[in-house]
Amino acid sequence: MRIAILGTRGIPAHYGGFETFAEELSTRLALVGNAVSVYCRERPAESPWRGVELRYLPTIRHKYFDTLAHTFLSTLHLLFHRTDVVLYCNAANAIFTPLARAAGMPVALNVDGIERKRKKWNRLAKAWYLISERLATILPTAVVTDAEAIAAYYRERYGKATDFIPYGAEVGKLETTEVLRALALEPGRYFLYVSRMEPENHALEVREAFETVRAEMKLALIGDAPYSADYIRRVRATSDARIVMPGAIYGRGYQELGSHCFAYIHATTVGGTHPALIEAMGRGALVLYRDTDENAEVAGGAGIAFGEQNLAEMIERVLAMSETERSTLRQRAADRVRERYSWDAVTTQYEHLFRRIAPRRTVTTKTRVRADN
């Protein structure tokens, strides 16, 4: 099939969860014979990249218009470069899906989480996301949710059945430690936090909780955000020499950090399934997670939950655990990802969805033969 992916910043991933998702899905779809194109806002790599066509288009660099402007231009471009099926990311882009459908292209929309709950949005933006939730149940051909909790939300609030397809992650540790040496971190001697530096991801609260713990370990706060300069300054305002804040790290360096941390802290409260949580579990990290329905769904008993006020207490708890107890939780986390969050399984589910919604005439002979086998 010819498949287009719209609504992310593009690939290779250098921002957040949707970009990681677009990279992992598109490259795997291409690997098994599909012609895949991803619309991008920046040019970190030349096209094609790992078998995927990268389509670069401009955008409006503004907190409230970046995503919508780029997706609108991408949709216009798509009308003259048609594909067999289109995957839109982000519920805010629901408004553009009828244009692709009117041109004869079936559309799947991955709505992500309940974005209107994010503190960074003003009232108008939150209203747009609320409207977009409703439009997402009407305008695309199919709606995808990445967490069962989000699927339940759409079912109960809007009476809309969705296709539940989670994110994925690799399983296993990297042996290399190059980024650790660069950051003066020792394997097994640091807590790790990874997320966009935005209020609802609670980096500030994580830093403040860690500062109250008397431990000869470090805390690596990894992440950045394009429109959160004031909040990032607050997060960085510390004199605790144990805290390391290098900004965003991607690729192999990010994988090394997850492979060698003592424990991973996941404090996000808004969104669906968070790739960083799954990826840390896949690396066999000991996971502490903020107790939300979505995070608890992913952890599935393979981590330690904490609430709004007791993160410091939970950090002290894992420090006091026996190594046997910690090893059991780490193994349980890796096993859960292996069984439930395989990228290959996720790709297969998307392929099945695309075949279901695409007209039969769009399925090539090559695809039919592979499917029959």
TAQUIDA-V673596 format. One record per residue. N is the residue number from 1. BURIAL is b if it has 16 or more other ideal C-beta (glycine too) atoms within 10 Angstrom, else e. Layout:
n:N burial:BURIAL
n:N burial:BURIAL
//
This chain:
n:1 burial:b
n:2 burial:b
n:3 burial:b
n:4 burial:b
n:5 burial:b
n:6 burial:b
n:7 burial:b
n:8 burial:b
n:9 burial:b
n:10 burial:b
n:11 burial:b
n:12 burial:b
n:13 burial:b
n:14 burial:b
n:15 burial:b
n:16 burial:b
n:17 burial:b
n:18 burial:b
n:19 burial:b
n:20 burial:b
n:21 burial:b
n:22 burial:b
n:23 burial:b
n:24 burial:b
n:25 burial:b
n:26 burial:b
n:27 burial:b
n:28 burial:b
n:29 burial:b
n:30 burial:b
n:31 burial:e
n:32 burial:e
n:33 burial:e
n:34 burial:b
n:35 burial:b
n:36 burial:b
n:37 burial:b
n:38 burial:b
n:39 burial:b
n:40 burial:b
n:41 burial:b
n:42 burial:e
n:43 burial:e
n:44 burial:e
n:45 burial:e
n:46 burial:e
n:47 burial:e
n:48 burial:e
n:49 burial:b
n:50 burial:e
n:51 burial:b
n:52 burial:b
n:53 burial:b
n:54 burial:b
n:55 burial:b
n:56 burial:e
n:57 burial:b
n:58 burial:e
n:59 burial:b
n:60 burial:e
n:61 burial:e
n:62 burial:e
n:63 burial:e
n:64 burial:e
n:65 burial:e
n:66 burial:b
n:67 burial:b
n:68 burial:b
n:69 burial:b
n:70 burial:b
n:71 burial:b
n:72 burial:b
n:73 burial:b
n:74 burial:b
n:75 burial:b
n:76 burial:e
n:77 burial:e
n:78 burial:b
n:79 burial:e
n:80 burial:e
n:81 burial:e
n:82 burial:e
n:83 burial:b
n:84 burial:b
n:85 burial:b
n:86 burial:b
n:87 burial:b
n:88 burial:b
n:89 burial:b
n:90 burial:b
n:91 burial:b
n:92 burial:b
n:93 burial:b
n:94 burial:b
n:95 burial:b
n:96 burial:b
n:97 burial:b
n:98 burial:e
n:99 burial:b
n:100 burial:b
n:101 burial:e
n:102 burial:e
n:103 burial:e
n:104 burial:e
n:105 burial:b
n:106 burial:b
n:107 burial:b
n:108 burial:b
n:109 burial:b
n:110 burial:b
n:111 burial:b
n:112 burial:b
n:113 burial:b
n:114 burial:b
n:115 burial:b
n:116 burial:b
n:117 burial:e
n:118 burial:b
n:119 burial:e
n:120 burial:b
n:121 burial:b
n:122 burial:e
n:123 burial:e
n:124 burial:e
n:125 burial:b
n:126 burial:e
n:127 burial:e
n:128 burial:b
n:129 burial:b
n:130 burial:e
n:131 burial:e
n:132 burial:b
n:133 burial:b
n:134 burial:e
n:135 burial:b
n:136 burial:b
n:137 burial:b
n:138 burial:e
n:139 burial:b
n:140 burial:b
n:141 burial:b
n:142 burial:b
n:143 burial:b
n:144 burial:b
n:145 burial:b
n:146 burial:b
n:147 burial:b
n:148 burial:b
n:149 burial:b
n:150 burial:b
n:151 burial:b
n:152 burial:e
n:153 burial:b
n:154 burial:b
n:155 burial:e
n:156 burial:e
n:157 burial:e
n:158 burial:e
n:159 burial:e
n:160 burial:b
n:161 burial:e
n:162 burial:b
n:163 burial:b
n:164 burial:e
n:165 burial:b
n:166 burial:b
n:167 burial:b
n:168 burial:b
n:169 burial:b
n:170 burial:b
n:171 burial:b
n:172 burial:e
n:173 burial:b
n:174 burial:b
n:175 burial:e
n:176 burial:e
n:177 burial:e
n:178 burial:e
n:179 burial:b
n:180 burial:b
n:181 burial:e
n:182 burial:e
n:183 burial:b
n:184 burial:e
n:185 burial:b
n:186 burial:e
n:187 burial:e
n:188 burial:e
n:189 burial:e
n:190 burial:b
n:191 burial:b
n:192 burial:b
n:193 burial:b
n:194 burial:b
n:195 burial:b
n:196 burial:b
n:197 burial:b
n:198 burial:b
n:199 burial:b
n:200 burial:b
n:201 burial:b
n:202 burial:b
n:203 burial:b
n:204 burial:b
n:205 burial:b
n:206 burial:b
n:207 burial:b
n:208 burial:e
n:209 burial:b
n:210 burial:b
n:211 burial:e
n:212 burial:e
n:213 burial:b
n:214 burial:e
n:215 burial:e
n:216 burial:e
n:217 burial:b
n:218 burial:b
n:219 burial:b
n:220 burial:b
n:221 burial:b
n:222 burial:b
n:223 burial:b
n:224 burial:b
n:225 burial:b
n:226 burial:e
n:227 burial:e
n:228 burial:b
n:229 burial:e
n:230 burial:e
n:231 burial:b
n:232 burial:b
n:233 burial:e
n:234 burial:e
n:235 burial:b
n:236 burial:e
n:237 burial:e
n:238 burial:b
n:239 burial:e
n:240 burial:e
n:241 burial:e
n:242 burial:b
n:243 burial:b
n:244 burial:e
n:245 burial:b
n:246 burial:e
n:247 burial:e
n:248 burial:b
n:249 burial:b
n:250 burial:e
n:251 burial:e
n:252 burial:e
n:253 burial:b
n:254 burial:b
n:255 burial:b
n:256 burial:b
n:257 burial:b
n:258 burial:b
n:259 burial:b
n:260 burial:b
n:261 burial:b
n:262 burial:b
n:263 burial:b
n:264 burial:b
n:265 burial:b
n:266 burial:b
n:267 burial:b
n:268 burial:b
n:269 burial:b
n:270 burial:b
n:271 burial:b
n:272 burial:b
n:273 burial:b
n:274 burial:b
n:275 burial:b
n:276 burial:b
n:277 burial:b
n:278 burial:b
n:279 burial:b
n:280 burial:b
n:281 burial:b
n:282 burial:b
n:283 burial:b
n:284 burial:b
n:285 burial:b
n:286 burial:b
n:287 burial:b
n:288 burial:b
n:289 burial:b
n:290 burial:b
n:291 burial:e
n:292 burial:b
n:293 burial:e
n:294 burial:b
n:295 burial:b
n:296 burial:e
n:297 burial:b
n:298 burial:b
n:299 burial:b
n:300 burial:e
n:301 burial:e
n:302 burial:b
n:303 burial:b
n:304 burial:b
n:305 burial:b
n:306 burial:b
n:307 burial:e
n:308 burial:e
n:309 burial:e
n:310 burial:e
n:311 burial:b
n:312 burial:b
n:313 burial:e
n:314 burial:b
n:315 burial:b
n:316 burial:e
n:317 burial:e
n:318 burial:b
n:319 burial:b
n:320 burial:e
n:321 burial:b
n:322 burial:e
n:323 burial:e
n:324 burial:e
n:325 burial:e
n:326 burial:e
n:327 burial:e
n:328 burial:e
n:329 burial:b
n:330 burial:b
n:331 burial:e
n:332 burial:b
n:333 burial:b
n:334 burial:b
n:335 burial:e
n:336 burial:b
n:337 burial:b
n:338 burial:e
n:339 burial:e
n:340 burial:b
n:341 burial:b
n:342 burial:b
n:343 burial:b
n:344 burial:e
n:345 burial:e
n:346 burial:b
n:347 burial:b
n:348 burial:e
n:349 burial:b
n:350 burial:b
n:351 burial:b
n:352 burial:e
n:353 burial:b
n:354 burial:b
n:355 burial:b
n:356 burial:e
n:357 burial:b
n:358 burial:b
n:359 burial:e
n:360 burial:e
n:361 burial:e
n:362 burial:b
n:363 burial:b
n:364 burial:e
n:365 burial:e
n:366 burial:e
n:367 burial:b
n:368 burial:e
n:369 burial:e
n:370 burial:e
n:371 burial:e
n:372 burial:e
n:373 burial:e
//
